[in-house]
């Protein structure tokens, strides 16, 4: 292994080299689960906007993954989304009266929602 930067220490070179796996995983997530690739824009403002969206999406994805892994080590964001996909918001309106609630959650769904801090965001009835 070599570097064109003569000031780069061997430890730094190895650390940087082995971080490439994380970068490749990030691109796989961005293109796969987040469906945010590839870019086809030519104008600078659109490229900047796209880059911002990709960055924020991956930042949120990584944050959710960390929260899940801290409490539920075997859980991935993709698994969590699949487990939560059958929770539905029900809205009933009659005249001026509105009622909102979510369908009943399983214990595992409640656990995931609690870990993510989303339980209190759902209407309960």
PyMOL commands that set and color helices and strands:
alter all, ss='L'
color gray80, all
select helices_A, chain A and resi 10-31+44-71+77-84+107-116+119-121
alter helices_A, ss='H'
color red, helices_A
select strands_A, chain A and resi 89-94+97-102
alter strands_A, ss='S'
color yellow, strands_A
deselect
rebuild
show_as cartoon
